[in-house]
Amino acid sequence: MLRTYLYIPEHLREKINHTARNQKKSKAEILREAIKKGLEKMEEQNASGAEALLEIAEMAKKLKVKGPKDASLNHDYYLWGLPKKKS
């Protein structure tokens, strides 16, 4: 295992100590579990965003929605109103 040092606010230290006592586990084990679960949750959220975009694309195909042919080049123009780029 890799040893690392981490600065945390006092209120988190208190929560870690409290959780470790309640679960009768070491603080290191509590932190490893919390980091693992937190990272899994973050990965899940990133995947769900990509899945939502794919679902929107599928709906657009089914409904035969047509968009601008230069959308990949000029997405800033269509989203934010910036000047169009020349192809």
C-alpha positions in Angstrom: 0.0 0.0 0.0 1.0 3.6 -0.6 1.4 6.0 2.3 0.1 9.5 1.7 -0.5 12.6 3.9 -3.6 14.6 3.7 -4.7 17.9 5.3 -8.4 17.8 6.4 -10.6 20.3 8.2 -11.2 19.7 11.9 -14.9 18.7 11.5 -13.9 15.9 9.1 -11.3 14.6 11.5 -14.0 14.5 14.2 -16.4 12.6 11.9 -13.6 10.1 11.0 -12.8 9.5 14.6 -16.5 9.1 15.5 -17.1 6.7 12.6 -14.0 4.6 13.4 -15.1 4.2 17.1 -18.7 3.3 16.1 -17.6 0.7 13.5 -14.7 -0.5 15.6 -12.3 0.0 12.6 -9.1 1.9 12.2 -9.2 5.5 10.9 -7.2 4.4 7.9 -9.8 1.7 7.0 -12.6 4.3 7.3 -10.7 6.7 5.0 -10.0 4.0 2.4 -13.6 2.9 2.3 -14.8 6.6 2.1 -12.4 7.4 -0.7 -13.4 4.2 -2.6 -17.1 4.9 -2.3 -16.6 8.5 -3.2 -14.7 7.7 -6.4 -17.2 5.1 -7.4 -20.0 7.6 -7.0 -18.0 10.2 -9.1 -17.4 7.7 -11.8 -21.1 6.7 -11.8 -22.1 10.4 -12.2 -19.7 10.9 -15.1 -21.1 7.8 -16.8 -24.7 8.9 -16.3 -24.0 12.2 -18.0 -22.5 10.5 -21.1 -25.4 8.0 -21.1 -27.9 10.9 -21.1 -26.2 12.5 -24.1 -26.3 9.1 -26.0 -30.0 8.8 -25.2 -30.7 12.3 -26.5 -28.8 11.4 -29.7 -30.9 8.2 -30.1 -34.1 10.2 -29.7 -32.9 12.7 -32.3 -32.2 9.9 -34.7 -35.7 8.3 -34.2 -37.4 11.7 -34.6 -35.2 12.5 -37.6 -34.1 15.8 -36.1 -31.7 17.6 -38.4 -29.0 19.9 -37.0 -26.5 22.2 -38.6 -23.9 20.3 -40.6 -21.1 22.4 -39.1 -22.1 21.8 -35.5 -18.9 20.1 -34.5 -16.8 22.9 -35.9 -19.0 25.8 -34.7 -20.4 24.5 -31.4 -19.2 27.6 -29.6 -21.3 29.7 -32.1 -24.4 27.6 -31.6 -24.0 27.4 -27.8 -22.7 30.8 -26.8 -23.0 33.0 -29.8 -19.3 33.3 -30.5 -18.1 34.1 -34.0 -18.4 31.2 -36.5 -15.2 29.5 -37.7 -14.5 29.0 -41.4 -14.1 25.4 -42.5 
